[in-house]
Amino acid sequence: MTKTLFITGTGTDIGKTYVAGLLLKKLKDCGQNAAYYKAAMSGNERDEDGKLIPGDAVFVKQTSGIAQPLDEMCPYIYEHAYSPHLASRLEGNPVKMSTVKEGFATVCGKYDYVVMEGSGGILCPIDFDHEKIQLEDVIRELDLPSLIVADAGLGTINAVVLTVEYMKARNLPVHGIILNHFHPSDVMEEDNLRMCEAMTGIPVIACVKEGDKELKISMEELDRLFEVKEA
């Protein structure tokens, strides 16, 4: 049995990959056999041989120190920094749910904890011209609980509440919120934390400051975010 968790965000460049790296570092430092997975990565560079490098996977691997091979981490890698549905329209190789599920099952078969990261926000389409796959379809198909990453600053109340309400309406469980780019003692950001919890009923389980190398959460608290997925 594997414990799994999906990381979504209130938008693009919120810090999902950064938080995923910190989550996996915490798991590794606590002696857990943990892995990373993402259905599709966009905006990647090529190496000297012309092969696309999965940038998010490289960052997570370097941040966390996990030994997982890069080729297990993402089945679809695109060069254009667009939503995967558009990147694949330009580059070919559209996302197939069967391939995403197969890769995820393989990772789950090898590791005790799997952190899966989404692309952009919850409404991001990862294929539109063929199977019409949204991120919510992936979450539902893989039966995953979610953690929402949000920016701590101005506008986050609206973004967090809308994301949570959308997911609740579709019966997608949300186990927690992490506020990124947090400034302790900032009156607005402290109030954003309080209001996000009050208006959603979802706990803010951690706040991440610029440059943080550790996630300030106990292993017990972290473990409660995950749900067991049968092998």
C-alpha positions in Angstrom: 0.0 0.0 0.0 1.2 3.5 -0.9 0.2 6.8 0.7 -0.6 9.5 -1.9 -1.2 13.2 -2.2 -1.9 15.6 -5.0 -0.5 19.2 -5.0 -2.6 21.8 -6.8 -2.4 25.6 -6.7 -4.4 28.7 -7.0 -2.6 29.5 -10.3 0.6 29.2 -12.2 4.0 30.0 -10.6 2.5 29.9 -7.1 5.2 27.5 -5.8 3.8 24.0 -6.2 7.1 22.5 -7.3 9.0 24.3 -4.5 6.5 23.0 -1.9 6.6 19.5 -3.4 10.4 19.5 -3.0 10.1 20.5 0.6 7.4 17.9 1.3 9.6 15.2 -0.2 12.7 16.4 1.7 10.7 16.1 5.0 9.6 12.6 4.1 13.1 11.6 3.1 14.7 13.2 6.3 12.1 11.2 8.3 13.3 8.0 6.8 10.5 7.5 4.4 10.8 5.9 0.9 9.1 8.7 -1.1 8.7 9.7 -4.8 7.5 12.5 -7.1 5.1 12.3 -10.1 3.7 14.8 -12.5 1.5 14.0 -15.5 2.8 16.7 -17.8 5.6 19.3 -17.6 5.7 22.4 -19.9 8.4 25.0 -20.4 11.4 22.7 -20.4 14.9 23.2 -21.9 16.9 20.8 -23.9 20.3 19.3 -23.1 23.3 19.4 -25.5 21.9 16.3 -27.3 18.5 18.0 -27.9 16.7 15.9 -25.3 14.1 17.7 -23.2 15.0 18.0 -19.5 12.1 17.7 -17.0 12.9 20.9 -15.1 10.4 20.5 -12.3 11.5 17.0 -11.6 15.2 18.0 -11.6 14.4 20.8 -9.1 12.4 18.5 -6.8 15.1 15.8 -6.9 17.8 18.4 -6.0 15.7 20.0 -3.3 14.6 16.8 -1.6 17.6 14.6 -2.2 15.4 11.6 -3.2 17.1 9.0 -5.3 14.2 8.4 -7.7 15.3 8.3 -11.3 14.1 11.2 -13.5 12.5 9.0 -16.1 10.0 7.7 -13.5 8.8 11.2 -12.6 6.8 12.4 -15.7 5.5 10.7 -18.8 4.9 13.9 -20.8 7.5 16.7 -21.2 7.0 19.7 -23.4 9.3 22.6 -24.5 6.7 25.4 -24.8 5.8 27.1 -21.6 2.1 26.8 -22.2 -0.7 24.7 -20.7 0.0 21.0 -21.7 -3.0 20.9 -23.9 -1.6 23.7 -26.1 2.0 22.6 -25.8 1.1 19.2 -27.1 -1.0 20.7 -29.9 2.1 22.4 -31.1 4.6 19.6 -30.4 2.6 16.5 -30.7 2.4 13.6 -28.1 -0.9 14.5 -26.4 -1.5 13.3 -22.9 -3.3 10.0 -22.5 -5.0 9.1 -19.3 -3.9 5.4 -19.6 -0.3 6.5 -19.8 -0.6 8.7 -16.8 -2.2 5.9 -14.8 0.4 3.4 -15.9 3.3 5.6 -14.8 1.6 6.5 -11.5 0.9 2.8 -10.8 4.6 2.0 -11.5 5.8 4.6 -9.0 3.2 3.6 -6.4 4.5 0.0 -6.7 8.0 1.1 -5.7 7.6 3.7 -3.0 5.7 4.2 0.3 4.7 7.8 -0.3 4.0 9.5 -3.7 3.6 13.3 -4.1 1.9 14.1 -7.4 2.0 17.7 -8.7 -0.5 19.3 -11.0 0.1 21.7 -13.9 -1.1 25.2 -13.1 -4.3 25.6 -11.2 -7.1 23.1 -10.7 -8.9 24.0 -14.0 -5.8 23.6 -16.2 -6.6 21.3 -19.2 -3.8 18.8 -19.9 -5.5 17.6 -23.1 -8.3 19.1 -25.1 -8.1 18.0 -28.7 -8.3 14.2 -28.0 -9.4 12.9 -24.6 -10.3 16.2 -23.0 -8.5 15.7 -19.7 -8.6 18.3 -16.9 -6.5 18.0 -13.8 -9.7 17.2 -11.8 -10.1 14.1 -14.0 -6.6 12.9 -13.1 -7.3 13.5 -9.3 -10.6 11.6 -9.6 -9.2 8.8 -11.7 -6.3 8.2 -9.3 -8.5 8.8 -6.2 -6.2 11.4 -4.6 -6.6 13.8 -1.8 -5.3 17.3 -2.4 -3.1 20.0 -0.8 -3.6 23.6 -2.1 -0.6 25.9 -2.5 -1.4 29.6 -2.5 0.6 32.9 -2.4 0.3 34.5 1.0 -0.2 38.0 -0.4 -3.0 40.2 -1.7 -5.8 38.4 -3.5 -5.2 35.0 -1.9 -8.5 34.9 0.0 -10.5 35.1 -3.2 -8.2 32.6 -5.0 -8.2 30.1 -2.2 -11.9 30.2 -1.5 -12.8 29.8 -5.2 -10.4 26.9 -5.6 -11.7 25.1 -2.5 -15.4 25.7 -3.4 -14.8 24.4 -6.9 -13.1 21.2 -5.6 -15.8 20.7 -2.9 -18.5 21.0 -5.5 -16.9 18.2 -7.4 -16.3 16.0 -4.4 -12.5 16.3 -4.6 -11.1 16.1 -1.0 -8.8 18.9 0.2 -6.8 18.1 3.2 -4.8 21.3 3.7 -3.5 24.6 2.5 0.1 25.9 2.4 0.8 29.6 2.0 4.0 30.4 0.1 6.0 33.6 0.1 4.9 34.2 3.7 6.2 37.2 5.8 5.7 36.6 9.5 4.1 39.5 11.4 2.8 41.0 8.1 -0.7 42.0 9.2 -2.4 41.4 5.8 -0.8 38.0 5.3 -1.6 36.9 8.9 -5.2 37.9 8.3 -5.2 36.1 4.9 -4.3 32.9 6.8 -7.1 33.4 9.3 -9.7 34.3 6.7 -8.7 31.4 4.4 -9.2 28.9 7.2 -12.5 30.6 8.4 -14.0 30.8 4.9 -13.1 27.3 3.7 -12.9 25.2 6.9 -9.6 23.9 5.6 -6.5 24.2 7.8 -3.4 26.1 6.7 -0.9 23.5 7.7 2.3 25.4 7.0 3.6 28.8 5.9 6.7 28.9 3.7 9.0 31.9 3.6 11.4 32.9 0.7 14.4 30.7 0.8 13.1 28.1 3.3 15.0 24.8 3.2 12.7 23.0 5.5 8.9 22.5 5.9 7.9 23.4 9.4 5.5 20.6 10.0 5.8 17.3 12.0 5.9 14.0 10.3 2.6 13.1 12.1 0.9 16.2 10.6 2.4 15.6 7.2 1.2 11.9 7.3 -2.4 13.0 7.9 -2.4 14.8 4.5 -2.0 11.5 2.7 -4.4 8.7 1.9 -3.6 5.1 1.4 -3.9 3.8 -2.1 -4.1 0.0 -2.6 -1.2 -1.4 -4.6 
